[in-house]
Amino acid sequence: GPRAIDCVGKGDILCSAAAIDRATLFVGNDSGLMHVSAALGRPTLGLFGPTEWWLYGPWGPKTRTAASNETRGQFAPIEDLSVDHVFDAVLDLHDAYVAEGAAKA
């Protein structure tokens, strides 16, 4: 939409952190930026394929994970993580932290 910002290849980690700090909600793969979002206190959804989500997932009170296999110790390729599963996780995260804040405002 008109408020979207494409920062791909246009900045450094500080620029990315500043953009994330302005975000309402962050959805991203297992990456440093996912951890930056969690550290900034943004509602953060980390997406995981065959990685140890229970070990490398985002930390913080407003964080969640969506994994291709959510049974600890079992793995599946990222392609097994469905759009519907991610969408439901985004809605849950939004309802828990974003809609709550909007209701208080």
FIMIGU-668633 format. One record per atom (N, C-alpha, C): x, y, z; residue number from 0; atom name; residue in three letters. Coordinates in Angstrom, 3 decimals. Example, Ala and Ser with C-alpha at 12.3 -4.5 7.8 and 13.67 -1.06 7.14 Angstrom:
+----------+----------+----------+-----+------+------+
|       xx |       yy |       zz |  nr | atom | rest |
+----------+----------+----------+-----+------+------+
|   13.190 |   -5.690 |    7.800 |   0 |    N |  ALA |
|   12.300 |   -4.500 |    7.800 |   0 |   CA |  ALA |
|   13.200 |   -3.300 |    7.800 |   0 |    C |  ALA |
|   12.850 |   -2.250 |    7.080 |   1 |    N |  SER |
|   13.670 |   -1.060 |    7.140 |   1 |   CA |  SER |
|   12.900 |    0.030 |    7.870 |   1 |    C |  SER |
+----------+----------+----------+-----+------+------+
END
This chain:
+----------+----------+----------+-----+------+------+
|       xx |       yy |       zz |  nr | atom | rest |
+----------+----------+----------+-----+------+------+
|    0.805 |   -1.180 |    0.000 |   0 |    N |  GLY |
|    0.000 |    0.000 |    0.000 |   0 |   CA |  GLY |
|    0.851 |    1.248 |    0.000 |   0 |    C |  GLY |
|    0.256 |    2.379 |    0.056 |   1 |    N |  PRO |
|    0.973 |    3.645 |   -0.026 |   1 |   CA |  PRO |
|    1.891 |    3.901 |    1.171 |   1 |    C |  PRO |
|    1.654 |    3.225 |    2.305 |   2 |    N |  ARG |
|    2.499 |    3.437 |    3.482 |   2 |   CA |  ARG |
|    3.653 |    2.441 |    3.551 |   2 |    C |  ARG |
|    3.720 |    1.514 |    2.621 |   3 |    N |  ALA |
|    4.769 |    0.491 |    2.633 |   3 |   CA |  ALA |
|    6.119 |    1.120 |    2.315 |   3 |    C |  ALA |
|    7.151 |    0.562 |    2.918 |   4 |    N |  ILE |
|    8.524 |    1.024 |    2.680 |   4 |   CA |  ILE |
|    9.355 |   -0.184 |    2.289 |   4 |    C |  ILE |
|    9.988 |   -0.117 |    1.132 |   5 |    N |  ASP |
|   10.870 |   -1.191 |    0.669 |   5 |   CA |  ASP |
|   12.295 |   -0.796 |    1.015 |   5 |    C |  ASP |
|   12.892 |   -1.475 |    1.999 |   6 |    N |  CYS |
|   14.248 |   -1.163 |    2.443 |   6 |   CA |  CYS |
|   15.278 |   -2.163 |    1.910 |   6 |    C |  CYS |
|   14.867 |   -3.044 |    1.019 |   7 |    N |  VAL |
|   15.780 |   -4.079 |    0.529 |   7 |   CA |  VAL |
|   16.986 |   -3.431 |   -0.145 |   7 |    C |  VAL |
|   18.171 |   -3.712 |    0.398 |   8 |    N |  GLY |
|   19.415 |   -3.207 |   -0.163 |   8 |   CA |  GLY |
|   19.615 |   -1.710 |   -0.013 |   8 |    C |  GLY |
|   18.849 |   -1.055 |    0.845 |   9 |    N |  LYS |
|   18.903 |    0.406 |    0.940 |   9 |   CA |  LYS |
|   19.320 |    0.926 |    2.301 |   9 |    C |  LYS |
|   19.919 |    0.103 |    3.101 |  10 |    N |  GLY |
|   20.290 |    0.605 |    4.420 |  10 |   CA |  GLY |
|   21.099 |   -0.418 |    5.186 |  10 |    C |  GLY |
|   21.385 |   -0.066 |    6.407 |  11 |    N |  ASP |
|   22.161 |   -0.955 |    7.270 |  11 |   CA |  ASP |
|   21.269 |   -1.438 |    8.408 |  11 |    C |  ASP |
|   21.860 |   -2.098 |    9.363 |  12 |    N |  ILE |
|   21.088 |   -2.657 |   10.473 |  12 |   CA |  ILE |
|   20.402 |   -1.562 |   11.295 |  12 |    C |  ILE |
|   21.011 |   -0.409 |   11.429 |  13 |    N |  LEU |
|   20.390 |    0.683 |   12.182 |  13 |   CA |  LEU |
|   19.153 |    1.217 |   11.463 |  13 |    C |  LEU |
|   19.226 |    1.320 |   10.147 |  14 |    N |  CYS |
|   18.075 |    1.752 |    9.354 |  14 |   CA |  CYS |
|   16.951 |    0.725 |    9.486 |  14 |    C |  CYS |
|   17.310 |   -0.541 |    9.420 |  15 |    N |  SER |
|   16.315 |   -1.607 |    9.561 |  15 |   CA |  SER |
|   15.684 |   -1.578 |   10.950 |  15 |    C |  SER |
|   16.497 |   -1.392 |   11.977 |  16 |    N |  ALA |
|   15.977 |   -1.332 |   13.346 |  16 |   CA |  ALA |
|   15.023 |   -0.145 |   13.513 |  16 |    C |  ALA |
|   15.349 |    0.985 |   12.904 |  17 |    N |  ALA |
|   14.473 |    2.154 |   12.991 |  17 |   CA |  ALA |
|   13.138 |    1.886 |   12.299 |  17 |    C |  ALA |
|   13.172 |    1.218 |   11.162 |  18 |    N |  ALA |
|   11.929 |    0.885 |   10.457 |  18 |   CA |  ALA |
|   11.098 |   -0.102 |   11.270 |  18 |    C |  ALA |
|   11.750 |   -1.110 |   11.829 |  19 |    N |  ILE |
|   11.042 |   -2.107 |   12.638 |  19 |   CA |  ILE |
|   10.431 |   -1.452 |   13.871 |  19 |    C |  ILE |
|   11.124 |   -0.489 |   14.448 |  20 |    N |  ASP |
|   10.621 |    0.183 |   15.645 |  20 |   CA |  ASP |
|    9.328 |    0.950 |   15.360 |  20 |    C |  ASP |
|    9.098 |    1.295 |   14.112 |  21 |    N |  ARG |
|    7.869 |    2.000 |   13.732 |  21 |   CA |  ARG |
|    6.754 |    1.041 |   13.324 |  21 |    C |  ARG |
|    7.084 |   -0.242 |   13.219 |  22 |    N |  ALA |
|    6.093 |   -1.224 |   12.765 |  22 |   CA |  ALA |
|    5.095 |   -1.546 |   13.869 |  22 |    C |  ALA |
|    3.912 |   -1.867 |   13.472 |  23 |    N |  THR |
|    2.886 |   -2.294 |   14.411 |  23 |   CA |  THR |
|    3.088 |   -3.744 |   14.791 |  23 |    C |  THR |
|    3.547 |   -4.555 |   13.837 |  24 |    N |  LEU |
|    3.709 |   -5.986 |   14.019 |  24 |   CA |  LEU |
|    4.770 |   -6.465 |   13.033 |  24 |    C |  LEU |
|    5.599 |   -7.404 |   13.457 |  25 |    N |  PHE |
|    6.670 |   -7.933 |   12.606 |  25 |   CA |  PHE |
|    6.434 |   -9.409 |   12.347 |  25 |    C |  PHE |
|    6.515 |   -9.803 |   11.083 |  26 |    N |  VAL |
|    6.466 |  -11.209 |   10.684 |  26 |   CA |  VAL |
|    7.694 |  -11.462 |    9.830 |  26 |    C |  VAL |
|    8.510 |  -12.424 |   10.236 |  27 |    N |  GLY |
|    9.710 |  -12.698 |    9.454 |  27 |   CA |  GLY |
|   10.312 |  -14.038 |    9.786 |  27 |    C |  GLY |
|   11.259 |  -14.410 |    8.961 |  28 |    N |  ASN |
|   11.930 |  -15.685 |    9.154 |  28 |   CA |  ASN |
|   12.915 |  -15.614 |   10.312 |  28 |    C |  ASN |
|   13.481 |  -16.755 |   10.635 |  29 |    N |  ASP |
|   14.493 |  -16.874 |   11.688 |  29 |   CA |  ASP |
|   15.712 |  -16.072 |   11.250 |  29 |    C |  ASP |
|   15.827 |  -14.860 |   11.771 |  30 |    N |  SER |
|   16.887 |  -13.955 |   11.327 |  30 |   CA |  SER |
|   17.241 |  -12.973 |   12.433 |  30 |    C |  SER |
|   18.296 |  -12.235 |   12.211 |  31 |    N |  GLY |
|   18.687 |  -11.199 |   13.153 |  31 |   CA |  GLY |
|   17.619 |  -10.130 |   13.295 |  31 |    C |  GLY |
|   16.948 |   -9.792 |   12.183 |  32 |    N |  LEU |
|   15.911 |   -8.762 |   12.245 |  32 |   CA |  LEU |
|   14.720 |   -9.211 |   13.078 |  32 |    C |  LEU |
|   14.432 |  -10.509 |   13.066 |  33 |    N |  MET |
|   13.375 |  -11.031 |   13.932 |  33 |   CA |  MET |
|   13.734 |  -10.767 |   15.396 |  33 |    C |  MET |
|   15.002 |  -10.984 |   15.754 |  34 |    N |  HIS |
|   15.443 |  -10.764 |   17.131 |  34 |   CA |  HIS |
|   15.487 |   -9.270 |   17.469 |  34 |    C |  HIS |
|   15.815 |   -8.428 |   16.501 |  35 |    N |  VAL |
|   15.768 |   -6.976 |   16.704 |  35 |   CA |  VAL |
|   14.340 |   -6.557 |   17.035 |  35 |    C |  VAL |
|   13.386 |   -7.072 |   16.283 |  36 |    N |  SER |
|   11.982 |   -6.747 |   16.534 |  36 |   CA |  SER |
|   11.563 |   -7.142 |   17.944 |  36 |    C |  SER |
|   11.921 |   -8.349 |   18.342 |  37 |    N |  ALA |
|   11.576 |   -8.816 |   19.692 |  37 |   CA |  ALA |
|   12.244 |   -7.942 |   20.753 |  37 |    C |  ALA |
|   13.499 |   -7.576 |   20.533 |  38 |    N |  ALA |
|   14.230 |   -6.744 |   21.492 |  38 |   CA |  ALA |
|   13.614 |   -5.349 |   21.599 |  38 |    C |  ALA |
|   13.044 |   -4.867 |   20.511 |  39 |    N |  LEU |
|   12.385 |   -3.559 |   20.523 |  39 |   CA |  LEU |
|   10.994 |   -3.621 |   21.157 |  39 |    C |  LEU |
|   10.527 |   -4.823 |   21.468 |  40 |    N |  GLY |
|    9.223 |   -4.967 |   22.099 |  40 |   CA |  GLY |
|    8.057 |   -4.977 |   21.136 |  40 |    C |  GLY |
|    8.338 |   -5.126 |   19.851 |  41 |    N |  ARG |
|    7.279 |   -5.197 |   18.852 |  41 |   CA |  ARG |
|    6.633 |   -6.576 |   18.891 |  41 |    C |  ARG |
|    5.333 |   -6.678 |   18.670 |  42 |    N |  PRO |
|    4.739 |   -7.999 |   18.492 |  42 |   CA |  PRO |
|    5.445 |   -8.683 |   17.318 |  42 |    C |  PRO |
|    6.020 |   -9.847 |   17.580 |  43 |    N |  THR |
|    6.905 |  -10.505 |   16.620 |  43 |   CA |  THR |
|    6.487 |  -11.946 |   16.396 |  43 |    C |  THR |
|    6.316 |  -12.308 |   15.129 |  44 |    N |  LEU |
|    6.043 |  -13.686 |   14.750 |  44 |   CA |  LEU |
|    7.228 |  -14.199 |   13.955 |  44 |    C |  LEU |
|    7.920 |  -15.203 |   14.501 |  45 |    N |  GLY |
|    9.037 |  -15.828 |   13.815 |  45 |   CA |  GLY |
|    8.581 |  -17.058 |   13.061 |  45 |    C |  GLY |
|    8.978 |  -17.162 |   11.798 |  46 |    N |  LEU |
|    8.593 |  -18.286 |   10.949 |  46 |   CA |  LEU |
|    9.756 |  -19.270 |   10.868 |  46 |    C |  LEU |
|    9.446 |  -20.544 |   11.101 |  47 |    N |  PHE |
|   10.487 |  -21.562 |   11.169 |  47 |   CA |  PHE |
|   10.148 |  -22.780 |   10.331 |  47 |    C |  PHE |
|   11.158 |  -23.274 |    9.644 |  48 |    N |  GLY |
|   11.077 |  -24.536 |    8.916 |  48 |   CA |  GLY |
|   11.815 |  -25.583 |    9.724 |  48 |    C |  GLY |
|   12.877 |  -26.137 |    9.159 |  49 |    N |  PRO |
|   13.586 |  -27.222 |    9.848 |  49 |   CA |  PRO |
|   14.629 |  -26.721 |   10.846 |  49 |    C |  PRO |
|   14.306 |  -25.665 |   11.549 |  50 |    N |  THR |
|   15.215 |  -25.157 |   12.581 |  50 |   CA |  THR |
|   14.569 |  -25.354 |   13.946 |  50 |    C |  THR |
|   15.380 |  -25.275 |   14.955 |  51 |    N |  GLU |
|   14.915 |  -25.491 |   16.327 |  51 |   CA |  GLU |
|   14.223 |  -24.240 |   16.859 |  51 |    C |  GLU |
|   12.936 |  -24.107 |   16.565 |  52 |    N |  TRP |
|   12.176 |  -22.918 |   16.958 |  52 |   CA |  TRP |
|   12.173 |  -22.738 |   18.464 |  52 |    C |  TRP |
|   12.200 |  -23.834 |   19.211 |  53 |    N |  TRP |
|   12.175 |  -23.750 |   20.676 |  53 |   CA |  TRP |
|   13.492 |  -23.198 |   21.219 |  53 |    C |  TRP |
|   14.541 |  -23.240 |   20.425 |  54 |    N |  LEU |
|   15.850 |  -22.734 |   20.850 |  54 |   CA |  LEU |
|   16.148 |  -21.365 |   20.240 |  54 |    C |  LEU |
|   15.800 |  -21.189 |   18.974 |  55 |    N |  TYR |
|   16.172 |  -19.971 |   18.248 |  55 |   CA |  TYR |
|   15.018 |  -18.997 |   18.030 |  55 |    C |  TYR |
|   13.865 |  -19.290 |   18.593 |  56 |    N |  GLY |
|   12.717 |  -18.404 |   18.430 |  56 |   CA |  GLY |
|   12.927 |  -17.068 |   19.114 |  56 |    C |  GLY |
|   12.111 |  -16.089 |   18.767 |  57 |    N |  PRO |
|   12.236 |  -14.771 |   19.387 |  57 |   CA |  PRO |
|   11.884 |  -14.834 |   20.876 |  57 |    C |  PRO |
|   12.571 |  -14.034 |   21.660 |  58 |    N |  TRP |
|   12.329 |  -13.971 |   23.105 |  58 |   CA |  TRP |
|   11.652 |  -12.662 |   23.436 |  58 |    C |  TRP |
|   10.736 |  -12.721 |   24.355 |  59 |    N |  GLY |
|   10.075 |  -11.510 |   24.812 |  59 |   CA |  GLY |
|    8.606 |  -11.766 |   25.043 |  59 |    C |  GLY |
|    7.962 |  -10.835 |   25.724 |  60 |    N |  PRO |
|    6.559 |  -11.029 |   26.106 |  60 |   CA |  PRO |
|    5.583 |  -10.962 |   24.937 |  60 |    C |  PRO |
|    5.973 |  -10.359 |   23.825 |  61 |    N |  LYS |
|    5.061 |  -10.201 |   22.694 |  61 |   CA |  LYS |
|    5.522 |  -11.002 |   21.488 |  61 |    C |  LYS |
|    6.064 |  -12.188 |   21.731 |  62 |    N |  THR |
|    6.599 |  -12.981 |   20.636 |  62 |   CA |  THR |
|    5.878 |  -14.312 |   20.509 |  62 |    C |  THR |
|    5.856 |  -14.789 |   19.286 |  63 |    N |  ARG |
|    5.277 |  -16.096 |   18.976 |  63 |   CA |  ARG |
|    6.083 |  -16.712 |   17.841 |  63 |    C |  ARG |
|    5.872 |  -17.997 |   17.634 |  64 |    N |  THR |
|    6.483 |  -18.678 |   16.496 |  64 |   CA |  THR |
|    5.415 |  -19.446 |   15.732 |  64 |    C |  THR |
|    5.671 |  -19.634 |   14.458 |  65 |    N |  ALA |
|    4.879 |  -20.520 |   13.604 |  65 |   CA |  ALA |
|    5.898 |  -21.410 |   12.906 |  65 |    C |  ALA |
|    5.761 |  -22.695 |   13.109 |  66 |    N |  ALA |
|    6.742 |  -23.633 |   12.570 |  66 |   CA |  ALA |
|    6.079 |  -24.653 |   11.663 |  66 |    C |  ALA |
|    6.868 |  -25.161 |   10.727 |  67 |    N |  SER |
|    6.352 |  -26.175 |    9.811 |  67 |   CA |  SER |
|    6.012 |  -27.462 |   10.541 |  67 |    C |  SER |
|    6.681 |  -27.724 |   11.652 |  68 |    N |  ASN |
|    6.321 |  -28.834 |   12.536 |  68 |   CA |  ASN |
|    6.472 |  -28.325 |   13.954 |  68 |    C |  ASN |
|    5.379 |  -28.188 |   14.661 |  69 |    N |  GLU |
|    5.417 |  -27.594 |   15.988 |  69 |   CA |  GLU |
|    5.577 |  -28.614 |   17.110 |  69 |    C |  GLU |
|    6.019 |  -29.808 |   16.757 |  70 |    N |  THR |
|    6.355 |  -30.805 |   17.765 |  70 |   CA |  THR |
|    7.850 |  -30.695 |   18.021 |  70 |    C |  THR |
|    8.184 |  -30.344 |   19.246 |  71 |    N |  ARG |
|    9.587 |  -30.138 |   19.597 |  71 |   CA |  ARG |
|   10.415 |  -31.390 |   19.290 |  71 |    C |  ARG |
|   11.537 |  -31.195 |   18.589 |  72 |    N |  GLY |
|   12.415 |  -32.299 |   18.236 |  72 |   CA |  GLY |
|   12.102 |  -32.938 |   16.901 |  72 |    C |  GLY |
|   10.994 |  -32.515 |   16.280 |  73 |    N |  GLN |
|   10.657 |  -33.021 |   14.949 |  73 |   CA |  GLN |
|   10.772 |  -31.873 |   13.959 |  73 |    C |  GLN |
|   11.165 |  -32.213 |   12.742 |  74 |    N |  PHE |
|   11.467 |  -31.177 |   11.757 |  74 |   CA |  PHE |
|   10.698 |  -31.412 |   10.467 |  74 |    C |  PHE |
|   10.441 |  -30.331 |    9.753 |  75 |    N |  ALA |
|    9.792 |  -30.390 |    8.455 |  75 |   CA |  ALA |
|   10.306 |  -29.216 |    7.629 |  75 |    C |  ALA |
|   10.291 |  -29.329 |    6.322 |  76 |    N |  PRO |
|   10.757 |  -28.214 |    5.478 |  76 |   CA |  PRO |
|    9.835 |  -27.002 |    5.608 |  76 |    C |  PRO |
|   10.381 |  -25.847 |    5.322 |  77 |    N |  ILE |
|    9.610 |  -24.613 |    5.421 |  77 |   CA |  ILE |
|    8.389 |  -24.655 |    4.505 |  77 |    C |  ILE |
|    8.468 |  -25.392 |    3.418 |  78 |    N |  GLU |
|    7.335 |  -25.498 |    2.496 |  78 |   CA |  GLU |
|    6.102 |  -26.110 |    3.164 |  78 |    C |  GLU |
|    6.303 |  -26.814 |    4.276 |  79 |    N |  ASP |
|    5.178 |  -27.389 |    5.014 |  79 |   CA |  ASP |
|    4.483 |  -26.374 |    5.916 |  79 |    C |  ASP |
|    5.034 |  -25.186 |    6.027 |  80 |    N |  LEU |
|    4.396 |  -24.124 |    6.807 |  80 |   CA |  LEU |
|    3.376 |  -23.441 |    5.903 |  80 |    C |  LEU |
|    2.111 |  -23.674 |    6.163 |  81 |    N |  SER |
|    1.063 |  -23.186 |    5.260 |  81 |   CA |  SER |
|    0.761 |  -21.702 |    5.474 |  81 |    C |  SER |
|    0.260 |  -21.088 |    4.439 |  82 |    N |  VAL |
|   -0.163 |  -19.692 |    4.505 |  82 |   CA |  VAL |
|   -1.277 |  -19.550 |    5.545 |  82 |    C |  VAL |
|   -2.191 |  -20.502 |    5.575 |  83 |    N |  ASP |
|   -3.286 |  -20.437 |    6.550 |  83 |   CA |  ASP |
|   -2.772 |  -20.472 |    7.982 |  83 |    C |  ASP |
|   -1.762 |  -21.310 |    8.248 |  84 |    N |  HIS |
|   -1.187 |  -21.388 |    9.594 |  84 |   CA |  HIS |
|   -0.550 |  -20.054 |    9.982 |  84 |    C |  HIS |
|    0.205 |  -19.462 |    9.057 |  85 |    N |  VAL |
|    0.846 |  -18.166 |    9.326 |  85 |   CA |  VAL |
|   -0.216 |  -17.087 |    9.504 |  85 |    C |  VAL |
|   -1.214 |  -17.079 |    8.652 |  86 |    N |  PHE |
|   -2.276 |  -16.075 |    8.744 |  86 |   CA |  PHE |
|   -2.977 |  -16.149 |   10.100 |  86 |    C |  PHE |
|   -3.320 |  -17.362 |   10.532 |  87 |    N |  ASP |
|   -3.960 |  -17.534 |   11.839 |  87 |   CA |  ASP |
|   -3.055 |  -17.043 |   12.970 |  87 |    C |  ASP |
|   -1.746 |  -17.325 |   12.865 |  88 |    N |  ALA |
|   -0.801 |  -16.882 |   13.896 |  88 |   CA |  ALA |
|   -0.685 |  -15.360 |   13.916 |  88 |    C |  ALA |
|   -0.714 |  -14.737 |   12.748 |  89 |    N |  VAL |
|   -0.670 |  -13.269 |   12.666 |  89 |   CA |  VAL |
|   -1.916 |  -12.677 |   13.317 |  89 |    C |  VAL |
|   -3.076 |  -13.231 |   13.011 |  90 |    N |  LEU |
|   -4.314 |  -12.727 |   13.617 |  90 |   CA |  LEU |
|   -4.299 |  -12.880 |   15.132 |  90 |    C |  LEU |
|   -3.812 |  -14.015 |   15.618 |  91 |    N |  ASP |
|   -3.718 |  -14.224 |   17.071 |  91 |   CA |  ASP |
|   -2.795 |  -13.202 |   17.719 |  91 |    C |  ASP |
|   -1.633 |  -12.969 |   17.097 |  92 |    N |  LEU |
|   -0.672 |  -11.996 |   17.622 |  92 |   CA |  LEU |
|   -1.280 |  -10.595 |   17.601 |  92 |    C |  LEU |
|   -1.931 |  -10.261 |   16.516 |  93 |    N |  HIS |
|   -2.587 |   -8.955 |   16.401 |  93 |   CA |  HIS |
|   -3.654 |   -8.781 |   17.479 |  93 |    C |  HIS |
|   -4.499 |   -9.784 |   17.620 |  94 |    N |  ASP |
|   -5.570 |   -9.693 |   18.611 |  94 |   CA |  ASP |
|   -5.019 |   -9.577 |   20.038 |  94 |    C |  ASP |
|   -3.921 |  -10.246 |   20.301 |  95 |    N |  ALA |
|   -3.356 |  -10.228 |   21.655 |  95 |   CA |  ALA |
|   -2.671 |   -8.917 |   22.002 |  95 |    C |  ALA |
|   -2.019 |   -8.267 |   21.036 |  96 |    N |  TYR |
|   -1.194 |   -7.109 |   21.374 |  96 |   CA |  TYR |
|   -1.527 |   -5.827 |   20.635 |  96 |    C |  TYR |
|   -2.028 |   -5.919 |   19.430 |  97 |    N |  VAL |
|   -2.313 |   -4.702 |   18.668 |  97 |   CA |  VAL |
|   -3.734 |   -4.236 |   18.934 |  97 |    C |  VAL |
|   -4.695 |   -5.126 |   18.778 |  98 |    N |  ALA |
|   -6.097 |   -4.755 |   19.015 |  98 |   CA |  ALA |
|   -6.303 |   -4.333 |   20.468 |  98 |    C |  ALA |
|   -5.581 |   -4.976 |   21.383 |  99 |    N |  GLU |
|   -5.647 |   -4.625 |   22.806 |  99 |   CA |  GLU |
|   -5.247 |   -3.165 |   23.015 |  99 |    C |  GLU |
|   -4.152 |   -2.751 |   22.367 | 100 |    N |  GLY |
|   -3.681 |   -1.379 |   22.480 | 100 |   CA |  GLY |
|   -4.638 |   -0.393 |   21.844 | 100 |    C |  GLY |
|   -5.231 |   -0.786 |   20.723 | 101 |    N |  ALA |
|   -6.186 |    0.080 |   20.045 | 101 |   CA |  ALA |
|   -7.434 |    0.268 |   20.882 | 101 |    C |  ALA |
|   -7.820 |   -0.780 |   21.601 | 102 |    N |  ALA |
|   -9.020 |   -0.689 |   22.442 | 102 |   CA |  ALA |
|   -8.796 |    0.255 |   23.624 | 102 |    C |  ALA |
|   -7.543 |    0.335 |   24.108 | 103 |    N |  LYS |
|   -7.214 |    1.206 |   25.247 | 103 |   CA |  LYS |
|   -7.102 |    2.662 |   24.839 | 103 |    C |  LYS |
|   -6.806 |    2.906 |   23.557 | 104 |    N |  ALA |
|   -6.565 |    4.287 |   23.088 | 104 |   CA |  ALA |
|   -7.833 |    5.090 |   23.011 | 104 |    C |  ALA |
+----------+----------+----------+-----+------+------+
END
